[in-house]
Amino acid sequence: MMNSSLGDLDATENYYGYNDTIDSFEYTEEMPPSVLGWIALIGITLMACCIGFMGNGYIIWLLGFQMKRNHFTTFILHLAIADFGFLTSVVIHNIHIFTYFLGHGILNIFCASFCHMMYINSYFLMTAISIDRCVAVLFPIWHHCSRPKHLSPAICVILWTSSFLLVGIVNIMKLSKVTVDYSPFGFLFLVTAILCLPLITLSTVALFIKVCLKSNQKNQGRLLLMILITLLCFLTLAFPLSVFVVIANFFSIEIDPELRYWETRIILISCLNSSINPVIYFLVGRKKGARSKESMKVLLQKLFKETEVTGGR
């Protein structure tokens, strides 16, 4: 049975397979059909990660140190941190494939767990963002007047803590060799998808209706459009990885080179999801059809300031 994970994308002349006991990578011997094709996918993945590093790093710098945060930008900041962390773990894993510098020790387990936590928390944060915007649209008066001041930071702390505890519990089960009929990590991803995807989907539909049918305010429509595009990209690009992990862990699947290529492609798609948000902020934030020379900081200030106009604080 294949125990796949977020970083499980191995295929090379001598590659590192996934260890079903401790969720780490072990050396195996297998020759894929095309090493060059697999290396090309790895190269594209690393380029996507580099773009994501620059974009998310810039967002973290702006929202963390250069701009006054409101409740909505607090979520955006933490999402950028989660995406940056996930991309970091993917790069570390790709280096490990060729150098095997992580070995089989605690560092290997830590890196795999870090990858899981970042990816799962991005799910939680996108769910929180989608629900927050739906509440702002459906109950604007309450959102503007009665929303607790420190609710967003408190929610982010709870989400990070929940991600850490969930991954920690799963690791304890793996290390304790608890006998179950399914992979604990597969079950973790299944539960996360069941909890988050319906909420994100319903919120996306509600925002789509608001943007396309009922939004007459230009500023509000631009902010909602940014959020809607972000949610649609998340559903399109992040969902396949969860499906793959769940299927690979709950069904008996023989590992072969072709499956390894699919893993690599899905990881690439997930890296694109973690890299694309800053691009969306920039494209939606700039004036349409104008050759604006405004900096990213000014564009984000204008875009996220709309949360104050539409009820966020």
GINORDA-V69921 format. One line per field, one symbol per residue. ss: DSSP state (h for helix, s for strand, l for the rest). burial: I if it has 24 or more other ideal C-beta (glycine too) atoms within 12 Angstrom, else O. A space follows every 50 residues. Layout:
ss: ???
burial: ???
//
This chain:
ss: lllllllllllllllssssllllsssslllllllhhhhhhhhhhhhhhhh hhhhhhhhhhhhhhhhllllhhhhhhhhhhhhhhhhhhhhhhhhhhhhhl lllllhhhhhhhhhhhhhhhhhhhhhhhhhhhhhhhhhlhhhhhhlllll hhhhhhhhhhhhhhhhhhhhhhhhhllllllllhhhhhhhhhhhhhhhhh hhhhhhhhhhhhhhlllhhhhhhhhhhhhhhhhhhhhlhhhhhhhhhhhh llllllhhhhhhhhhhhhhhhhhhhhhhhhhhhhhllllllllllhhhhh hhhhhhhhhllll
burial: OIIIIIIIIIIIOOIIIIIIOIIIIIOOOOOIOOOOOIOOIIOOIIOIIO IIIOIIIIIIOIIOOOIOIIIIIIIIIIIIIIIIIIIIIIIIIIOIIIOI OIOOOOOIIOIIIIIIIIIIIIIIIIIIIIIIIIIIIOOOOOIOOOIOOO IIOOIIOOIIOIIOOIIOOIIOIIOOOOOOOIIIIIIIIIIIIOOIIOII IOIIOIIIOIIOOOIOOOOIIIIIIIIIIIIIIIIOIIIIIIIIIIIIII OOIOIOIOIIIIIIIIIIIIIIIIIIIIIIIIOIIIOOOOOOOOOIOOII IIIIIIIIOIIII
//
